[in-house]
Amino acid sequence: MAALGPGAGAQTLSTRDGLERDPIRCWWRTDQTAIVVGEHFKLTLTCSLLETSAITAMVNRDSLEPRALQLTPFEVVSGERHEDILSAPWRYFQYAYEMRLLGSEFFGQDVNLPSIGVTYRVVSNSNETAGQEQTLLLPPLPMRVMSLVPREANDIRDDWSSTFAAIEARRFRGTSELVAGSISVGFAVVLFGTALVRGLVKSRASKRRQTAMLPIGAVLRGCAAAIRELRREVGRDGWNLERVGQALAALRVAAAVALGRPVAQAPVGPDVSAREGQVLVRGGILRPTRTAVSAPTGARAVDRQLDTAAGRRPVRGIRLDQIGESLRVFGTARYSRDETLDAAALDAALERAEQAVSRLRLRYSWPARVTGGVAKPVATGSPAWFR
């Protein structure tokens, strides 16, 4: 247990609540009870000053500074003063000194840390007058005591291992962790806000894309217009591989609609030309748009559907057969190694395709939708529309 001792000789004051209080109380202690010559040990001085609305105890702290304190035969190597702690009606302050004892004559002896006096005044807050200077004497502290409590001790106190430095360190650590936690929470809030904004932006963009999707009727109308435009060009300039590819792209989209398969749509700018396999469809009245539609449907897909639905829905079967036959003719012409084009066969296939697309378009017209002439697309193998 570390040696410690309370102050003595303090003036006693009567307060308004009827209690008698010392205006100043001091304790000092060492971190060890036995030392060797030249060994450094710590000496801690702690005082509490009374601070009320009526009086304030003031201490002359210059005499307690490490350079001014004399504790012969002990030497004050260094020291520091910690920040005051205010806990009404007391103000606490603390000095920590680094001490050592030098001299060969002290071997095997009990050497006391000499008593020191803490000078103070009691100041009246009402008229700002200071009382007579008084001194609080701290008792000597014996070192190298072989028993738990020296014979000179008249009081026993529990050793308090924490110092003001430890309190300041814990308070600094707590403040640092609070700041770090606040910064982490701030980053988390920023990241959450960023993710939320991005989610909202993506959701709105998805809704805009869904809103921008052309209805099936508009897609078929664009395919029919592309076929009509193609007929005019063929009648004027004849067939070539590029025009065969345009007819094939329009028929593939129409076949996908007839089979209930999805059609790819991509909005394009006013100066963008359609690539091979795409059909440009114009839509919108107040805000005109251009959309490139395409589908990978071929003649084999139409043949499989016709085989599956053999003997059923003859009207739909005739239209699918017309689309499938035209797809076969244009596909053979487009991808054949023979670059010679059979204009008559292509004209006949284009005419059949125009008729089939026009009839298919009627099924998705506004009157047909109102009267329920178009069924909802269902699973694979089921018709996309019927009478």
C-alpha positions, 0 to 999 in steps of 0.5 A: 500500500502506498504511503499517504497523508492528509493535510492538517492545520486548515481553517474551518468555516461555517457555511449557510447550510450550518455545516463546517467545512475546511476551505482547503484539504490536501493529500499526498502519497507515493507510488511505493513504500520502499525505495533504493538509493537513486531509484525514481519514484512518484509523489502525487499531491492532490488538493481540494479548494472550496468555491461557493457563491460566498467564498473562494479559497486561493492557493499560492501555487508558485511554491508547489511548482517542481522547480520551487519545491524543496524536499531535502534530502530527496531531489525533485527530478521533474514534475507536472501539473494536471488540469483542474477538475471542478465538482461544486463546491470543490475545485481539485488540482494535482501535481505529480513529481518524479523523486529520487534519493541520493547518498550512501548514508541512507542505506538501511534507514527510514527516511521521511519525505519532509513536511511541506506547507501549502499557503492559501487565502480565503477570498470573500466574493461579496466585497472581493477582500482576501483574508489573512494568509494561512498555511496548511501543513502536510505531514512527512511521509516515511519511506522504507517502512517495513510494516503496512502502516507507519507508527506515526500515521494517525489516519488510514485511507484507501489507496487511489491508484488513478491520477489526474493524468489517467483521468485526462488520458481516459477523457482524451481517449473517450473524446477521440473515440466519439469523434471517430464514431461520429465520422464513421456514422457520417460516412455511413449516412453519406454512403446510405444516401448515395445508395438511396439516390442511385436506387431512386435514379435507377428506378426512375430510369427503369420507369422511363424506359418502360414508359418509352417502350412502344406498344405492339400495335405501334411496332406492327405499324412500323413494320407495315410502313417499312414493307410499303416503303420497301415496295416503292424502292423495289418498284423504282430501283429493283432488288439488292441484298440490302433491301432483302435484309430490310424485308427480313428484319421487318418479317422477323419482328412480325413473326416474334409478335405473332408467336408471342415472343419479346421484341427488342426496342432501343431508342435512337437519335434523329440522325441514327440509321438502322443497322442490319436486322433493325427496323426504325419505328416512329412514335409519339405525337407531342414528343416524336421518338425513333425506336429501333426494333429487332427480333431473332425469330426465323422460319424454323421457329414459325415451322415448329409453332405450326407443327405444334398447333396443327389442326387448330386455329386455321386463320392464325395458321394461314398468317403464320404460314405466310410469314414463315414462307416469306422468311424462308424466301428472304433468308435463302436470298440473303444468305445464299452463296449465289448472288443472283436474286429471283426478283419474281419470287422476292416480289411474291414473298413481299406481297404475302408478307405485306398481307400477313403483317397488315392482318396481324396489325388489325388484331392489335388495333384499338377496336380489336383491343376494346372488343377483346380480340387479342388474347394475353401472351401465355407460355411457349406453344400457346397462341399470342392472339386468336379470334 
